[in-house]
Amino acid sequence: MKIFIRFFFKTLRIVLGPLMLLQETLTRPRGLSRPPAAQQSVDRQCESLVLYQYKTCPFCIKVRQEISRLSLKIKRLDAQRDGPDRQALAQHGGQAKVPCLRITDSAGNSQWLYDSEKIRAYLRGRFLQA
């Protein structure tokens, strides 16, 4: 039974994944337009942010849409497959759960923010006024 359930969900992901990515591309919001100096400042601030994600996770898609809406250049790491990115997420963040935004301050300390709504609220609060 467990094998059947895994097969079912894997097949579902294979079928729905490309459709979700197509919808994301077609509905991508226009980004904020900032003066060049302001956008450079935002880009520098974004260097301290990393989004751990899965390509077809609906919650990750919501966060990516917010990133596009705010015209942010945030590094994205795919943590779906076993590898160094997933290990770093589990080891340092405490959970292998996505989406997760790693926020590194100027002293090099990292804060790991889980939950798509909290991430979106953080990004809006930090960059909507910038």
LOZA-786722 format. One record per residue: residue in one letter; y, z, x of N, C-alpha, C in turn. Coordinates in Angstrom, 2 decimals. Layout:
// LOZA-786722
+------+---------+---------+---------+---------+---------+---------+---------+---------+---------+
| resn |      ny |      nz |      nx |     cay |     caz |     cax |      cy |      cz |      cx |
+------+---------+---------+---------+---------+---------+---------+---------+---------+---------+
|    A |       Y |       Z |       X |       Y |       Z |       X |       Y |       Z |       X |
...
+------+---------+---------+---------+---------+---------+---------+---------+---------+---------+
This chain:
// LOZA-786722
+------+---------+---------+---------+---------+---------+---------+---------+---------+---------+
| resn |      ny |      nz |      nx |     cay |     caz |     cax |      cy |      cz |      cx |
+------+---------+---------+---------+---------+---------+---------+---------+---------+---------+
|    M |   -1.20 |    0.00 |    0.82 |    0.00 |    0.00 |    0.00 |    1.27 |    0.00 |    0.87 |
|    K |    1.25 |    0.79 |    1.94 |    2.41 |    0.88 |    2.83 |    2.70 |   -0.48 |    3.47 |
|    I |    1.66 |   -1.20 |    3.84 |    1.82 |   -2.53 |    4.44 |    2.45 |   -3.48 |    3.43 |
|    F |    2.01 |   -3.41 |    2.18 |    2.56 |   -4.27 |    1.14 |    4.05 |   -3.99 |    0.93 |
|    I |    4.43 |   -2.74 |    0.91 |    5.83 |   -2.37 |    0.71 |    6.69 |   -2.88 |    1.87 |
|    R |    6.22 |   -2.70 |    3.10 |    6.95 |   -3.21 |    4.26 |    7.09 |   -4.73 |    4.21 |
|    F |    5.99 |   -5.40 |    3.86 |    6.02 |   -6.86 |    3.75 |    7.02 |   -7.30 |    2.69 |
|    F |    7.03 |   -6.62 |    1.55 |    7.94 |   -6.95 |    0.46 |    9.40 |   -6.85 |    0.92 |
|    F |    9.76 |   -5.74 |    1.55 |   11.15 |   -5.55 |    1.96 |   11.54 |   -6.47 |    3.11 |
|    K |   10.60 |   -6.76 |    3.98 |   10.89 |   -7.70 |    5.07 |   11.15 |   -9.09 |    4.50 |
|    T |   10.35 |   -9.50 |    3.55 |   10.54 |  -10.79 |    2.89 |   11.86 |  -10.82 |    2.14 |
|    L |   12.18 |   -9.74 |    1.47 |   13.44 |   -9.64 |    0.74 |   14.63 |   -9.80 |    1.70 |
|    R |   14.56 |   -9.13 |    2.85 |   15.64 |   -9.25 |    3.85 |   15.75 |  -10.68 |    4.37 |
|    I |   14.61 |  -11.33 |    4.59 |   14.62 |  -12.70 |    5.10 |   15.26 |  -13.65 |    4.09 |
|    V |   14.99 |  -13.43 |    2.82 |   15.52 |  -14.30 |    1.77 |   16.99 |  -13.99 |    1.48 |
|    L |   17.32 |  -12.73 |    1.31 |   18.67 |  -12.35 |    0.92 |   19.66 |  -12.29 |    2.08 |
|    G |   19.19 |  -12.04 |    3.29 |   20.07 |  -11.90 |    4.45 |   21.02 |  -13.07 |    4.63 |
|    P |   20.51 |  -14.30 |    4.71 |   21.43 |  -15.44 |    4.88 |   22.41 |  -15.59 |    3.72 |
|    L |   21.98 |  -15.28 |    2.51 |   22.89 |  -15.36 |    1.36 |   24.01 |  -14.33 |    1.47 |
|    M |   23.67 |  -13.13 |    1.94 |   24.69 |  -12.09 |    2.12 |   25.69 |  -12.50 |    3.19 |
|    L |   25.20 |  -13.08 |    4.28 |   26.10 |  -13.52 |    5.35 |   26.99 |  -14.67 |    4.90 |
|    L |   26.44 |  -15.56 |    4.08 |   27.25 |  -16.66 |    3.54 |   28.34 |  -16.11 |    2.62 |
|    Q |   27.98 |  -15.17 |    1.76 |   28.97 |  -14.56 |    0.88 |   30.06 |  -13.86 |    1.69 |
|    E |   29.66 |  -13.17 |    2.75 |   30.65 |  -12.49 |    3.60 |   31.63 |  -13.50 |    4.19 |
|    T |   31.11 |  -14.62 |    4.66 |   31.95 |  -15.65 |    5.26 |   32.90 |  -16.26 |    4.23 |
|    L |   32.38 |  -16.54 |    3.04 |   33.19 |  -17.18 |    2.00 |   34.24 |  -16.25 |    1.41 |
|    T |   33.99 |  -14.95 |    1.43 |   34.92 |  -14.00 |    0.82 |   35.71 |  -13.19 |    1.85 |
|    R |   35.68 |  -13.62 |    3.10 |   36.40 |  -12.89 |    4.16 |   37.89 |  -12.87 |    3.83 |
|    P |   38.49 |  -11.70 |    3.80 |   39.91 |  -11.60 |    3.44 |   40.81 |  -12.10 |    4.57 |
|    R |   42.01 |  -12.49 |    4.17 |   43.01 |  -12.87 |    5.17 |   43.45 |  -11.61 |    5.90 |
|    G |   43.64 |  -11.72 |    7.17 |   44.07 |  -10.58 |    7.95 |   45.56 |  -10.32 |    7.83 |
|    L |   45.92 |   -9.09 |    8.15 |   47.34 |   -8.74 |    8.20 |   48.04 |   -9.57 |    9.26 |
|    S |   49.26 |   -9.91 |    8.98 |   50.06 |  -10.63 |    9.96 |   51.04 |   -9.65 |   10.57 |
|    R |   50.91 |   -9.45 |   11.87 |   51.80 |   -8.53 |   12.58 |   52.59 |   -9.31 |   13.62 |
|    P |   53.74 |   -8.79 |   14.02 |   54.44 |   -9.40 |   15.15 |   53.54 |   -9.33 |   16.39 |
|    P |   53.67 |  -10.29 |   17.31 |   52.78 |  -10.33 |   18.48 |   52.71 |   -9.02 |   19.27 |
|    A |   53.83 |   -8.35 |   19.45 |   53.83 |   -7.09 |   20.21 |   53.03 |   -6.02 |   19.47 |
|    A |   53.19 |   -5.96 |   18.16 |   52.45 |   -4.98 |   17.37 |   50.96 |   -5.28 |   17.38 |
|    Q |   50.60 |   -6.57 |   17.30 |   49.18 |   -6.94 |   17.33 |   48.57 |   -6.61 |   18.70 |
|    Q |   49.32 |   -6.81 |   19.77 |   48.81 |   -6.44 |   21.10 |   48.56 |   -4.94 |   21.19 |
|    S |   49.45 |   -4.16 |   20.62 |   49.27 |   -2.71 |   20.62 |   48.02 |   -2.32 |   19.84 |
|    V |   47.81 |   -2.95 |   18.69 |   46.62 |   -2.69 |   17.88 |   45.37 |   -3.10 |   18.65 |
|    D |   45.42 |   -4.25 |   19.30 |   44.26 |   -4.73 |   20.08 |   43.90 |   -3.75 |   21.20 |
|    R |   44.92 |   -3.18 |   21.85 |   44.65 |   -2.19 |   22.91 |   44.00 |   -0.95 |   22.32 |
|    Q |   44.47 |   -0.52 |   21.15 |   43.88 |    0.66 |   20.51 |   42.43 |    0.39 |   20.10 |
|    C |   42.14 |   -0.83 |   19.72 |   40.79 |   -1.19 |   19.28 |   39.77 |   -1.20 |   20.43 |
|    E |   40.25 |   -1.24 |   21.66 |   39.35 |   -1.22 |   22.81 |   38.56 |    0.09 |   22.88 |
|    S |   39.05 |    1.13 |   22.23 |   38.37 |    2.42 |   22.24 |   37.41 |    2.58 |   21.06 |
|    L |   37.22 |    1.52 |   20.29 |   36.36 |    1.57 |   19.10 |   35.17 |    0.64 |   19.26 |
|    V |   34.01 |    1.09 |   18.78 |   32.80 |    0.27 |   18.76 |   32.10 |    0.50 |   17.43 |
|    L |   31.74 |   -0.60 |   16.76 |   31.02 |   -0.50 |   15.50 |   29.54 |   -0.81 |   15.74 |
|    Y |   28.69 |    0.15 |   15.42 |   27.25 |   -0.05 |   15.45 |   26.86 |   -0.50 |   14.05 |
|    Q |   26.12 |   -1.60 |   13.96 |   25.88 |   -2.22 |   12.67 |   24.56 |   -2.97 |   12.63 |
|    Y |   24.19 |   -3.38 |   11.42 |   23.13 |   -4.37 |   11.19 |   23.84 |   -5.56 |   10.55 |
|    K |   23.43 |   -6.75 |   10.89 |   24.08 |   -7.94 |   10.35 |   24.09 |   -7.99 |    8.83 |
|    T |   22.95 |   -7.69 |    8.20 |   22.85 |   -7.88 |    6.76 |   22.91 |   -6.58 |    5.96 |
|    C |   23.35 |   -5.51 |    6.56 |   23.51 |   -4.25 |    5.83 |   24.74 |   -4.36 |    4.94 |
|    P |   24.60 |   -4.14 |    3.63 |   25.75 |   -4.28 |    2.74 |   26.90 |   -3.32 |    3.08 |
|    F |   26.59 |   -2.14 |    3.57 |   27.64 |   -1.19 |    3.94 |   28.35 |   -1.64 |    5.21 |
|    C |   27.61 |   -2.25 |    6.12 |   28.22 |   -2.80 |    7.34 |   29.12 |   -3.99 |    6.99 |
|    I |   28.69 |   -4.78 |    6.02 |   29.51 |   -5.91 |    5.57 |   30.84 |   -5.41 |    5.01 |
|    K |   30.82 |   -4.33 |    4.25 |   32.06 |   -3.75 |    3.72 |   33.01 |   -3.35 |    4.85 |
|    V |   32.45 |   -2.75 |    5.90 |   33.28 |   -2.32 |    7.03 |   33.82 |   -3.55 |    7.76 |
|    R |   32.99 |   -4.56 |    7.96 |   33.46 |   -5.78 |    8.63 |   34.56 |   -6.47 |    7.82 |
|    Q |   34.45 |   -6.43 |    6.50 |   35.50 |   -7.02 |    5.66 |   36.82 |   -6.26 |    5.85 |
|    E |   36.73 |   -4.94 |    5.96 |   37.94 |   -4.14 |    6.20 |   38.52 |   -4.45 |    7.58 |
|    I |   37.66 |   -4.63 |    8.56 |   38.11 |   -4.99 |    9.90 |   38.86 |   -6.33 |    9.86 |
|    S |   38.33 |   -7.29 |    9.12 |   39.01 |   -8.59 |    8.97 |   40.33 |   -8.43 |    8.25 |
|    R |   40.33 |   -7.64 |    7.18 |   41.54 |   -7.43 |    6.38 |   42.66 |   -6.84 |    7.23 |
|    L |   42.30 |   -5.96 |    8.17 |   43.30 |   -5.29 |    9.00 |   43.57 |   -6.02 |   10.32 |
|    S |   42.93 |   -7.17 |   10.52 |   43.10 |   -7.98 |   11.75 |   42.80 |   -7.17 |   13.00 |
|    L |   41.62 |   -6.54 |   13.02 |   41.23 |   -5.70 |   14.15 |   40.19 |   -6.40 |   14.99 |
|    K |   40.28 |   -6.21 |   16.29 |   39.29 |   -6.76 |   17.22 |   38.45 |   -5.60 |   17.74 |
|    I |   37.44 |   -5.23 |   16.95 |   36.57 |   -4.11 |   17.30 |   35.25 |   -4.66 |   17.78 |
|    K |   34.79 |   -4.16 |   18.91 |   33.50 |   -4.58 |   19.44 |   32.40 |   -4.17 |   18.47 |
|    R |   31.44 |   -5.07 |   18.25 |   30.33 |   -4.81 |   17.32 |   29.02 |   -4.89 |   18.08 |
|    L |   28.19 |   -3.89 |   17.87 |   26.87 |   -3.85 |   18.49 |   25.81 |   -3.82 |   17.41 |
|    D |   24.79 |   -4.67 |   17.56 |   23.69 |   -4.71 |   16.60 |   22.66 |   -3.67 |   16.98 |
|    A |   22.49 |   -2.68 |   16.12 |   21.58 |   -1.57 |   16.39 |   20.30 |   -1.67 |   15.56 |
|    Q |   20.03 |   -2.85 |   15.01 |   18.85 |   -2.98 |   14.14 |   17.56 |   -2.98 |   14.94 |
|    R |   17.54 |   -3.67 |   16.03 |   16.34 |   -3.77 |   16.86 |   16.32 |   -2.64 |   17.89 |
|    D |   15.12 |   -2.24 |   18.28 |   15.01 |   -1.25 |   19.35 |   15.62 |   -1.82 |   20.62 |
|    G |   16.40 |   -1.03 |   21.28 |   17.06 |   -1.46 |   22.49 |   18.10 |   -0.45 |   22.90 |
|    P |   18.88 |   -0.78 |   23.91 |   19.85 |    0.19 |   24.43 |   20.94 |    0.58 |   23.42 |
|    D |   21.35 |   -0.36 |   22.56 |   22.40 |   -0.03 |   21.59 |   21.88 |    0.95 |   20.55 |
|    R |   20.68 |    0.72 |   20.06 |   20.08 |    1.63 |   19.08 |   19.80 |    3.00 |   19.71 |
|    Q |   19.34 |    3.01 |   20.96 |   19.08 |    4.27 |   21.66 |   20.36 |    5.06 |   21.86 |
|    A |   21.44 |    4.39 |   22.24 |   22.73 |    5.06 |   22.43 |   23.21 |    5.66 |   21.12 |
|    L |   23.05 |    4.91 |   20.04 |   23.45 |    5.40 |   18.72 |   22.68 |    6.66 |   18.34 |
|    A |   21.36 |    6.62 |   18.52 |   20.53 |    7.77 |   18.16 |   20.77 |    8.96 |   19.09 |
|    Q |   20.89 |    8.68 |   20.38 |   21.02 |    9.76 |   21.36 |   22.39 |   10.42 |   21.30 |
|    H |   23.44 |    9.63 |   21.29 |   24.79 |   10.20 |   21.36 |   25.37 |   10.50 |   19.98 |
|    G |   25.07 |    9.65 |   19.01 |   25.59 |    9.85 |   17.67 |   24.78 |   10.84 |   16.85 |
|    G |   23.52 |   10.99 |   17.23 |   22.67 |   11.94 |   16.54 |   21.77 |   11.33 |   15.49 |
|    Q |   22.07 |   10.11 |   15.05 |   21.27 |    9.43 |   14.04 |   21.25 |    7.93 |   14.34 |
|    A |   20.15 |    7.28 |   14.02 |   20.07 |    5.82 |   14.14 |   20.41 |    5.23 |   12.78 |
|    K |   21.60 |    5.52 |   12.30 |   22.05 |    5.13 |   10.97 |   23.31 |    4.29 |   11.13 |
|    V |   23.43 |    3.25 |   10.31 |   24.60 |    2.39 |   10.36 |   25.23 |    2.31 |    8.99 |
|    P |   26.49 |    1.95 |    8.89 |   27.41 |    1.69 |    9.99 |   27.86 |    2.99 |   10.65 |
|    C |   28.20 |    2.86 |   11.92 |   28.70 |    4.00 |   12.68 |   29.81 |    3.49 |   13.60 |
|    L |   30.94 |    4.16 |   13.55 |   32.07 |    3.81 |   14.41 |   32.20 |    4.85 |   15.50 |
|    R |   32.09 |    4.38 |   16.75 |   32.30 |    5.28 |   17.88 |   33.77 |    5.20 |   18.27 |
|    I |   34.41 |    6.35 |   18.26 |   35.83 |    6.45 |   18.58 |   35.94 |    7.23 |   19.89 |
|    T |   36.45 |    6.59 |   20.92 |   36.57 |    7.23 |   22.23 |   38.04 |    7.51 |   22.49 |
|    D |   38.35 |    8.77 |   22.82 |   39.75 |    9.12 |   23.09 |   40.09 |    8.85 |   24.55 |
|    S |   41.33 |    9.10 |   24.92 |   41.80 |    8.79 |   26.28 |   41.11 |    9.62 |   27.35 |
|    A |   40.54 |   10.78 |   26.96 |   39.82 |   11.63 |   27.92 |   38.36 |   11.19 |   28.08 |
|    G |   37.93 |   10.20 |   27.29 |   36.56 |    9.72 |   27.38 |   35.59 |   10.41 |   26.44 |
|    N |   36.10 |   11.29 |   25.58 |   35.24 |   11.97 |   24.59 |   35.03 |   11.05 |   23.39 |
|    S |   33.79 |   11.02 |   22.90 |   33.47 |   10.15 |   21.78 |   33.21 |   10.94 |   20.51 |
|    Q |   33.70 |   10.40 |   19.42 |   33.41 |   10.92 |   18.09 |   32.65 |    9.82 |   17.38 |
|    W |   31.60 |   10.19 |   16.66 |   30.76 |    9.21 |   15.97 |   30.98 |    9.39 |   14.47 |
|    L |   31.53 |    8.36 |   13.84 |   31.87 |    8.42 |   12.42 |   30.90 |    7.57 |   11.62 |
|    Y |   30.12 |    8.23 |   10.76 |   29.16 |    7.54 |    9.89 |   29.76 |    7.38 |    8.50 |
|    D |   29.13 |    6.56 |    7.68 |   29.50 |    6.33 |    6.29 |   30.59 |    5.27 |    6.18 |
|    S |   30.29 |    4.21 |    5.47 |   31.20 |    3.07 |    5.38 |   32.56 |    3.45 |    4.76 |
|    E |   32.55 |    4.30 |    3.76 |   33.82 |    4.67 |    3.13 |   34.69 |    5.50 |    4.07 |
|    K |   34.08 |    6.39 |    4.84 |   34.85 |    7.19 |    5.80 |   35.40 |    6.31 |    6.92 |
|    I |   34.61 |    5.33 |    7.35 |   35.05 |    4.41 |    8.40 |   36.22 |    3.57 |    7.89 |
|    R |   36.08 |    3.03 |    6.69 |   37.15 |    2.22 |    6.11 |   38.43 |    3.04 |    5.93 |
|    A |   38.30 |    4.27 |    5.46 |   39.47 |    5.14 |    5.28 |   40.13 |    5.43 |    6.64 |
|    Y |   39.32 |    5.68 |    7.66 |   39.85 |    5.94 |    9.00 |   40.63 |    4.72 |    9.51 |
|    L |   40.05 |    3.54 |    9.37 |   40.70 |    2.33 |    9.85 |   42.00 |    2.05 |    9.10 |
|    R |   41.98 |    2.22 |    7.79 |   43.21 |    2.03 |    7.01 |   44.28 |    3.04 |    7.42 |
|    G |   43.87 |    4.29 |    7.58 |   44.83 |    5.33 |    7.96 |   45.43 |    5.09 |    9.33 |
|    R |   44.63 |    4.58 |   10.24 |   45.11 |    4.40 |   11.62 |   45.85 |    3.08 |   11.81 |
|    F |   45.43 |    2.01 |   11.14 |   45.97 |    0.69 |   11.46 |   46.77 |    0.01 |   10.36 |
|    L |   46.77 |    0.52 |    9.16 |   47.49 |   -0.15 |    8.08 |   49.00 |   -0.11 |    8.33 |
|    Q |   49.48 |    0.97 |    8.92 |   50.91 |    1.12 |    9.18 |   51.33 |    0.43 |   10.48 |
|    A |   50.34 |    0.16 |   11.35 |   50.67 |   -0.38 |   12.69 |   51.20 |   -1.79 |   12.63 |
+------+---------+---------+---------+---------+---------+---------+---------+---------+---------+
